[in-house]
Amino acid sequence: MPRPRIPARLPLDPYVLALVGTVGLAALLPARGVAAGVAEGAATGAVALLFFLYGARLSTREALDGLRHWRLHLAVLLCTFALFPLLGLAARGLVPHVLTPQLYDGFLFLCLVPSTIQSSIAFTSIARGNVPAAICAGSFSSLAGIFVTPLLAAALLGSAGGGFSPDALLKIVVQLLLPFLAGQLLRPWVGGFLTRHKKVLGYVDRGSILLVVYAAFSAGMAAGIWHQVGVGRLGALLLAEAVLLAVMLTVTWYGARRLGFGRADRIAIQFAGSKKSLAAGLPMASVLFGAHASLAVLPLMLFHQMQLMVCAVLARRRAGDPVTDAPEAPGGPVEQLPGGRVAEVSAGSQQP
């Protein structure tokens, strides 16, 4: 059996580096006094803008078309919003000897956020999996996360996540749900503009999240968060997250086989069902945790980079596997589409 090839350079996400730089900026130059109020207000507006753009970009027609492959999407949703939270709850036994209560809250929160879209598609493409299914699965997970993640956080995190207090629910509705619904309603008029300026608006997304992170860690500096987290605790957190990722990658791969899915679908389930979205989780944490968001997002930021590095190696290993559930097309690898159809993938048609 050939040994899997490990890439010469593991993917160190430039955006993660930008996030780390933002955390460093907040540590050196935190917003204080009036500036802290301005930063908090700007972060609140940035979160509303993000969810408006999420709603305006989501094509309802494409989502409905993807329902034809409902078994695969249900499997991904169950992994994301049922199995992940159960594992997060099981990790409660690590408190307080391995994880502090604050780090555990962040660990549990990362188990509640939706799956990624872009990286799931990229890794599924590299591994020659069902790319259309990965697109739909990531979209469904993101849509469900708008509603499910805040409810799960309120139910499982209790007072750490704001609970079901009227103030917390009002923040969820005003900052998350209303902008998202407004984006959906205005999509017929703004959808074309968003498509034409997709690249520029991508920078708006990233810049908004960096602003949210700066505001959160500025507040964390005022609360003295770095006195609560030592090197040993961070090492324990990374180990716990490595175990969590390993369990999810194993369950999604072998569980999908037990459910009768073919190779291409199993790849889509593995990559969409084992990952968590940094872009969706960071703004949600700022709403749900308020002044405690800095520690809450730290586990998610670390898990995001870990999943990219591990899945990059795994995707290249899967790319070398024989395709057993669909014949190889003469011109190159194939993708199994919903309904059993097979489509040829030309070289370079998908970029990681």
N, C-alpha and C positions, 0 to 999 in steps of 0.2 A: 504494500500500500504506500503510495507516494506521500512524502511528508508535506503538510500544508506550507505554502509559501507565505512568509510574514513580510509585509511591505517594508521597504527600506526606511520609509518615514511614516510613522503612525500619525493619523490626522489630529493635529493640534488645532482646534477650531479657532480661527482668528477672532471670532466674536467672543469666545470665552476669554481670550487674552484681553479684549477690550473691557469685558466685565471685571476681570481681575484688576485692570488698571483703574477702573471706576471705583472699585472698593478701596484701592490704595489712595486715590484722590480724596475719597471721603474720610479715610483715616488721617491723612495729612492736613486736609483743609475742609473739615466738616462744616456744613451750614449751621450757623448759630443765630439765635435771636430772631430778628426780622427776616434774615436770609433763610432761616429754617422754615418759617411760615410760608415764604415765597416758594421754596423748593417743594414743600408739601402740597401747596395748591397747584403748582405746575405738574407734579406727579399725578395728582388726581385727574387733572385734565388730560394728561397723556394716556392714562388707563382708559378713560372714556373714548378717546380718539382711537386707540387700538381696537377696542371692541366694536366700535362703529365700522372700522375698516374690515374687521373679521366678518361682520354681517353683510357688508356691501360686496365682499368678494365671493361669498358662498353662493354657488349656483344651485338653486333648489331643484331644477330640472336634472342636473347631473347627479345630485344626491339620490333622487327618486329612481333614476336609471340604474344606479348601483345596487338598489335593493334586490335585484334579480339574484344576486349572490349572497343572500341574506344569511346563510349558515356561516360563511366565513366571517362576515361582519359581526355576527352575534358572538362568535368565538373570540374575536379581538376585544369586543366590548366587555365580555365577561372577564377576560384576563386583566383588562385595564381597570375596571371599576368594581371587580369582585375579588379576584385572586390576589392582586396587588394589595388592596386594603387589608385582606385577611393576613397576609404575610407581615404587613406593617403592624397590625395589632399583635401578632405573635412576638414581634420584636420588643414588645413592652417589657419582657423579661430581662432585657439588657439594661434596664434602668434600676438603680443608679450606678451600678458597678462598672458598666461599659460605656453607656451613653448618659449624659446629663438629661434631665427632663426637657430642657429647652432644645437640645439637639434631637431628642426623640420626637418632639413635636414636628420638627422640620423633616425628619425621616418619614414619619407617618404622612405628612402633607405631600411629600413627593410621590407617595404611593397612591394619592388620590387624584393627581392631575391627569389630563388626557394624554394620548399618544402624540408622537410627532407626525408631521406630514412629509416635509422635504427629505429628511434623512432616511425615513422608512422607504420612500420611493427610490432614493439613490441606491441604498444597499440591496433592495429587492431587484433592481435592474442589474447591478453588478453580479448578483448571484443567479441571474437568469430565472427569476421567479415571475409571479403574476403581477405585473406592474399596475394594470388597471385596478385590480383588487386592492393593492396597497394604497393607491390614490383615494379610492372610495373609503377604505377602512380608516385611514388617517383623518379624512374629512368628517366621517361620522363620529369618530372619537372626539375630535375638536368641538363639534357641534354639541354632542352630549355633555362634554365637560363644562360648557357654559352654565348648564343647569345642575348637573350631578355633582361636580367638584365642590361648589359652595355648600350644598346640602350635606354631602358626606363630611366635609370639614366641620360644619356646625354640629353634626351629630356625634362624630368620633373624637374631635379635639376639644369639645366643650368650651370652657372659658378661655382656653388658649387661642381658639380660633374665633372667639366672639360669641359662640353659642347661638341660640335662637332669639337673642335680644332684639327688640324693635330697631335699635340703632344699627346693629349688624345687618339685619335683613334689608333695612332701607339703603344702606351702602351697597349691598349686592345688587339691588334693583336699580338704583340710580346710576352706579358706575359701571355695571356689567350688562345687565339685561336690557335696559332701555336703549343704550347706544347700539347694542347688537340688533335689536328689533328695528331701530331707526335705520340702520344700514340695510337690513333686508327690505324694508319698505321703499327705500330710495334707490335700491339697486338698478331698477329700469332706467333711471336718469343718470346715475353716476357710474354705473358699471363700465361703460365704454371708456370714460376718463381714467378710471383706475387701471384698466387693461393697458391703455396707451402709455401710462406713466408708472408702470409696475416697478421699474428699477428705482426711480426716485422715491416712490412710496415705501420701497423696501428699506431705504435709509431712514425714513420717518419712523417705521416700525422699530428698527434697532435703536435709533436715537431716543425714542420714547421709553424703551425698556431700560436703557442706560440711565435716563433721568430718574426712573422709578428706583433703580438700584442705588443711585447716589443719595436720593432722599431717605431710603430705608437705612442705609449704612451710616448716614450722618446722624439719624436718630439713634442708631445703635451705639455710635461712639459716645453720645451723651449719656447713654445707659451703661456704658462700660462693658460692652459685649466681649471684647478681647481678653478681659480678665476672667471671663467665664469659660473660655475654650483654650485648652492647652494642646501641645503637640501630641501628647498621648491620646487625648480624646479625639483629635482629628484622625489619627491613625486607626483608632477603633471604629470611627464612623466609616472610613474608607473600606475597612475589612467587612463591616456589616453590609455596605452597599455592594461590594464585590460578591458576597454570598447571595444577596437578593437578585442581582443581575444573572448570576449563574443559574439559580433556581428557575427564573422566568424563561431564560433561553432554553433550558432543558425541557420544561413543561410545555412550552409552546411548540417545540419541535416534535417531541414524542407524543404529546397529547393530541396534536393535529393528525398524526399518523393513526392513532387509535380511533379517531373519529372518521377515518376514511378519506381524508383529503390527499390529493396528489402532491407531488414534489413542488410544483410551482406555487400551489396554494399554501403549502406548509411554509415555504420561504416567506410569503407575504404575511402569514400569521405570526411567524417568529419575529420578524423585524418590526411589525406594527404593534404586536402585543407585548413586547418586552421593553419598550422604550417610553420615555416621558418627555413632555414638551417643556423646554425652558421658556419659550416665548409665551406660552399660555400661563405657565405656573408663576412666573415672576410678578406680573401685574395682579393676578388673583391674590397672591400672598400679601401684597401691599394693602389690599382692601380688607382681607380677612384678619390679618395680624396687626395691622397698624404699626405702632412703635416697636413691636417685637418682630417685625418682618425680616430684619437683617439675619438673625439666627435661623429663622424659618426657611429662608431661601438658600442658605449655605449648603445643606445636603443635596438640594436639587441641582445647584451649580456643579458640584463635584460629580454627581451621578451622570449628568449630561455629558461631561467630557469622558468619563469612563465608558459609557455606552457607545460613544463614537469610536473610541480606540478598539474596543473588543469587537464590535460589529464590523469594523473595517477588515479585520483579520478573518472573521467568520464568513463574511460575504465573499471574499476571494477564495476561501476554501470551498464554499458551496459552488462557486463558478466552475470548479474542476470536477464536480460530481457528474456522473452520467445521468442524462435526462431519461427517465424510465416511463413517465406518464404521458409523453407526447413525442412523436417522431421528430428527428432533427430536420429542419428545412434545408434545402440545398444551399441557400445563400448564407446561412448563419444560424445562430441560436434562435429558439422559439420562445414565445410566451403563451401560456395557457390562459385564455380569456374566459369570462363567465359563460356558462352554458356549454363548455367543452370545446369551444372554437380555439384555433391555434393561429397565432400571428407571428410572422417572421420579424426579427429585430435586426435592422441593419447596423453595421459597426458605427459606433459614435452617436447612435440615435438618442441614447440617454447618457447624461453626464452625472457623475457622482457629486 
